């Protein structure tokens, strides 16, 4: 009764079941399915990147260095990407790796810049990520994908804020 009042729904929460049929999906825990999707997609992407001797966090750093109006400092890159990383020191180590590979260089004001080789690698990795995305999205229209993300964004807002997408408390 309390859950019905809170959610407007009386759908029972069933235990996670990887074999759940379509008519049972409304009872499945979203956390289980999000975790399963995240693990499978991340593994697939990281396996593809490993074949070209690059890691997903290296790709994050290349994109971040390339992606702003001004060249970032090492500290800015570390601060902006650490929440995505496997540990608090991973991004700093990756900056060092990319400097060693000569994909990054340090310019004026201790700002990071892509080298020509770094930009070429970033472009290749973007193409690879696009290929991986195509595999992941097989049989899923853009409309279905957008609808799924809107649902997930709303769920995050429901538990982190006032229920308004994009406005956590």
N, C-alpha and C positions, 0 to 999 in steps of 0.2 A: 504494500500500500504506500509506504513512504517513497519508494523508487518511482512508483507511478505518478505521485504528486510532483516529484522533482523532474522527471523526464517527460511526462505526458504520455508515457508508454508503459505497458505492462509486460513487455517482452522479457522472458526469463533469460538470465545469463547462464549459458551452458559452459561446461569445461571445453578447453581448446580441443579441437578434433580435426586433424589434417584431412580426414576423409569426409568431412561434412558435405552433405549434398546442398545444392542451391537453395532448397526450401528450408535448410537449417542455418544458413549463413547469418541471418538476423540475430541469432542467439550466440554467435561466436564472439570471443573477446578480441577487440580491435588491437590491443597491445600484442597479442600473440601473432596476429597476421601482419602487423606493421613490422614487428621484429623479424619474422620469417622473410618478408620481402626485403627488408634492409640488409639482412645477412646474405641472401642469395644475390641480390643486385650488386652489392659491394664486392662480394667474392668474385663474381663474374667480371666486373670492371678491373679489379686488382689483378686477376689472373691474366687478362688481356694486356694490361700495362707491364706486367712482369715479363712477358714475352719480348718486350722491347726495352727491358732493363730500366724501367721507370716505376715509381710508386705513385699512388694517388695523392699523397701529401706533397710530393714534388710538383705535381700538376697544380695543386692548390696554390703553392708558392709562386710558380710561374704566372698563373692567372692573376694573383694579387699584385705582383710587381708590375704587371702589364696593365692592370685594370683601373687605375685611379687617375685623377686629374694631375696629380703630382707624384713623383717617384717617392715611394715609402722608405723609411729607415728600417733597418733590421728589427728594431724594437717594435715598430708599428706592425710589421708583418707577423712577428711572434705573437703580439697581443691580439691581433685580429683572427688568427687561425688556430691558436692553441686549444680553444674549446672543441674543435673538430678532431684534434689529434689524439693519439693513443696515450700520450703522457705529456707532462709539462715541459719537457726538454726536446721533444721530437722536432718541432718546427725550427728551432735554432740549429739543430743538427742538420736539417735538410737545407737550410740556407748555406751552411758550410759545405755540404755536398755539392750544391749547385754552383757555388763559387769555385770549388775545386774542379768541377767539370767544365768550368768557364762558360756556363749558361747564364750566370749572373756576374755583374761587376759592381764595385762600389765606386760611386762618383762623388761629385762635390757635396759637401754637407753630410757625408756618410749615407747617402741615399743609394738604394739598390736599383739597378737597371738591368734589363735583359741584354745580353750580347746578341749578335746575329745568330749564333748557334742556339742560344736560349730561345729566341723568337721562332726559329725553325722548329725546335723541339716542341714548343707550345702549340704551334700550328698543327704539327703531326699528331700531337696528343689530343687536340680538339677534334681532329678528324676521327681518331680512334674512339674517343668518347661518343661521337655522333654515331659511329657504327654500332657500338655497344648499345646505345639508346634505341637504335632501330630494332635490335634483337629483343630487348626488354619490352618494347612497345608493340611487338608483332600482334596483330589482331585487336589492338586497342586504338580507337579513334582519338583524335585530339579532344573532342568533346567529352568522351568518357574519362580521359586523363584529367582534364580540367575539373570535371565533376568530382572525381576521386580526391584531388588535391583540395578542392573547396570543402569537402566533408572533413578531411583531416585537419585543415586549418581551423575549421569551426570547432572540432573536438579539442584542439589545443587551446583555443580561446575559452571554451567552456570550462576547462579545468585550471587554466592559468589566469583568467581574468573575469570580466563581467559578462562573457558570452558574446561579445562583439568581436568579430574577426579582426585581427590586427591590433586589438587594444587590450593587452594584458594589464592586470592591475599592478 
